[in-house]
Amino acid sequence: MDRSKCIHCFKCCEECYADALVSVGEWRDTDSILKEILENKGYFDQSKGGVTFSGGECMLQPDALTELLKGCQAAGVHTAVDTAGNVPWESFEQVLPYTDLFLYDIKAMDTDVHKACTGVENGRILENFTRLVDRGENIFVRYPYIPGMNDDQVEKIAEFLHRWQQIEAELLPYHKLGNSKYRALEAQNVFEGTVPLKDEVEMLKKKYGFQ
């Protein structure tokens, strides 16, 4: 198949009788998504759970995200926004009134390390985080711990977060569960890192106060 001519209409998937080609996603509008969410409200109420909007980066679609958050809040469904924070502050201002919890990624404190890991600098990410904390927003931080890439940032991130005693943070050790996705997309995994040992992870959590 000549991928350069693909226009993402997914007609080839519909016509493929052997299911060699399948569509993994679909186009949805906010009304249909909210309807599906609210069909599960009984479960959310019983489990005291809610809905997490993630991605990719859900904050790159602030209008649609705001509409969904607003609908969830009106129905009494707890809302969480999972973000890397690399969006204009105006996007945060738009979703703030309807967000109960932010799950916020902090991958590195050093700009050069962050750029090497992600391709972008981290100034806006840290600035947005600080503004959210100073506003008193409910935030839970996740630090993806990747040996050979950002493992030298653990102490610096811990020191940064210790400015705010109310902030909880989780250390997420690198894993290889995404390798099958790379294969399915016929894409190259640019990083084949080493999975950290469990004892190493537990030691870092205890030493630096991560969950």
DASULGI-V848168 format. One record per pair of residues at least 24 apart in sequence whose ideal C-beta (glycine too) atoms are under 7 Angstrom apart, sorted by the first residue. I is the first residue (numbers start at 1). GAP is how many residues later the second one is. Records with the same first field share a line. If there is no record, write none. Layout:
BEGIN
I: GAP / GAP
END
This chain:
BEGIN
30: 34 / 37 / 38
33: 35
34: 34 / 37
37: 35 / 40
38: 37
41: 34 / 36
44: 33
49: 29
50: 27 / 28 / 29 / 30
51: 26 / 28
52: 28 / 30 / 51
53: 28 / 29
54: 28
57: 26 / 27
58: 24 / 25
59: 24 / 28 / 32
60: 27
62: 29 / 32 / 33
65: 30
66: 28 / 29 / 32
69: 26 / 29 / 30
70: 28
73: 25
84: 41
85: 40 / 43 / 44
86: 34 / 38 / 39
89: 39 / 42
92: 36 / 40
100: 38
101: 37 / 39
102: 30 / 35 / 36 / 37
103: 37 / 39
104: 25 / 35 / 37
105: 37 / 39
106: 35 / 37 / 51
107: 37 / 43
108: 42 / 45
109: 44 / 47 / 48 / 51
110: 43
113: 37 / 40
117: 32 / 33
133: 31 / 34
139: 28
140: 28
141: 26 / 28
142: 28 / 30
143: 26 / 28 / 29 / 67
144: 28 / 30
145: 26 / 27 / 28 / 29 / 51
146: 28 / 47
147: 27 / 46 / 47 / 49
148: 45 / 46
149: 42 / 44
154: 50 / 54
155: 53
158: 50 / 51
168: 43
169: 41 / 42
170: 40 / 41
171: 30 / 33 / 34 / 39
173: 28
END
